[in-house]
Amino acid sequence: MIRYGTFMTLKIRRILCYLVMIFLAVLSLFPFYILIINSTRTHSQIQMGFSFFPGLNFVTNLRNLLADENTPIVQAMFNSVFVSLMSAVLTTYFSSMTAYGIYMYHFKGKNFAFKFILAVMMIPAQVSALGFIKLLENIMMLDSLAALYIPAIASPVVFFYMYQAMQSTLPVSIVEAARVDGCNEFLTFNRIVLPMMKPAIAVQAIFSFVSSWNNYFTPALVIDSDKKKTIPILIAQLRGADYKSFDMGQVYMMICMAIIPLVIIYLILSKSIISGVTVGGVKE
């Protein structure tokens, strides 16, 4: 019996792989192409349907967006960048510290603590939203940017990933050697453990940044002031404008500007993505 693989030469298989990858790449990038094209067109042109060719209203849409007093895009960009960066830093640092404590130390209730954190991971944010708002009201943190990034300290998903990464890449002997040399636990974590976990931290930092950047639910509940609104709130605000003032060109322009920080963060940390993704799944 002739096997199927004998008919497929290595060259043909390689061409098929390239064709599939090119198709998937085009499929992934096509929405960005539509976004950029529509940001250069007028509202009426966008309503007429999709076009492969850009329009001439890129500068006009940008000028209208910046001149609109109801949509402080620059302030919203700053707020979103600040909240997303703080969330990425806090969630990766404290989740790594928690994972380090669970992974390295042996204490009574260790298994319970690990399983409890995983159980918290199953609870959706919407379930605890009412209690969260009540807590913010009691401690007078409503309508503040700190209420958007401080809760990021407790992230069970990031903790679990960092715990898996430590099991794969962090030898216990290195930590014990540091202890023998007289290094205290805080310095051991910051100077030895964190540098070794850099690829995994970079991956989680990207995910945390993107998640915080796209978060609409929490800011919509917490933020009231125009000066503290983030990009998702402004986009929803523009989308919900009345018929006379609704301008699709401005909406696409705002979304186009909103993805710029995400692209920059991705380009900065992209080198660590592949190595970071694999550390959680391969045990040496």
Secondary structure by P-SEA (a helix, b strand, c coil): cccccccccaaaaaaaaaaaaaaaaaaaaaaaaaaaaaaaccaaaaaacccccccccaaaaaaaaaaccccaaaaaaaaaaaaaaaaaaaaaaaaaaaaaaaacccccaaaaaaaaaaaaaacccccaaaaaaaaaaaaccccccccccccccccaaaaaaaaaaaaccccaaaaaaaaaacccaaaaaaccccccaaaaaaaaaaaaaaaaaaccaaaaacccccccccaaaaaaaaaacccccccaaaaaaaaaaaaaaaaaaaaacccaaaaaaacccccc
